[in-house]
Amino acid sequence: MSYNWNVYKVFKNGRRAKMPFHVFKYDDVDNVREYFNERVKENFTEKLRDSKLLLLRSDLPQGRQEETDKQNKKNLQERKNRVFRKYLKNFEKKSERDVQIVTGLIFCKESKWKWQWALLESGTLQYIHGITPPFISYDGAHIWLNEEIEKL
């Protein structure tokens, strides 16, 4: 079977170009790098031959790793926020002053020196109210959060 191969330039900062600058066809997946270096690369300018280049099969995903990681991190944060918003709806402000509220994992006196997801005052991170029961371990708190995310 013959495949199309996309050639991307990798910049000095480690990121690769968004678009391939060259496409070629070759059928042997195991020897494509050899073929590229011997036959295809010789047609490039000297500057391009000296550059770091990346080969990707055109039928496979072409997404850049940095963008994929950034999107996965953003999606995880959005799911965490949905879990915390669910618990925030059940919370009524007990003080009359306008307080900005954030959520966080805390280990303090109010949580009986155990880990707890809690509502905190923004800026000072003063404990306001616990969202979850206290956890003995840090990992236990994260396991709980991941279970809640899975329930969504």
WORAFEN-V14834 format. One record per backbone hydrogen bond with DSSP energy under -1.0 kcal/mol. NH is the residue of the N-H (numbers start at 1). CO is the residue of the C=O. If there is no record, write none. Layout:
NH;CO, NH;CO
//
This chain:
3;26, 5;24, 6;56, 7;22, 8;54, 10;52, 11;15, 14;11, 17;9, 21;7, 22;7, 24;5, 26;3, 35;31, 36;32, 37;33, 38;34, 39;35, 40;35, 41;36, 43;40, 44;41, 49;45, 50;46, 54;8, 56;6, 58;4, 60;57, 68;64, 69;65, 70;66, 71;67, 72;68, 73;69, 74;70, 75;71, 76;72, 77;73, 78;74, 79;75, 80;76, 81;77, 82;78, 83;79, 84;80, 85;81, 86;82, 87;83, 88;84, 89;85, 91;88, 102;120, 104;118, 106;116, 112;109, 113;108, 115;135, 116;106, 118;104, 119;129, 120;102, 121;126, 122;100, 125;121, 128;119, 129;119, 131;117, 132;117, 135;115, 141;137, 142;138, 143;139, 144;140, 145;141, 146;142, 147;143, 148;144, 149;145, 150;146, 151;147
//
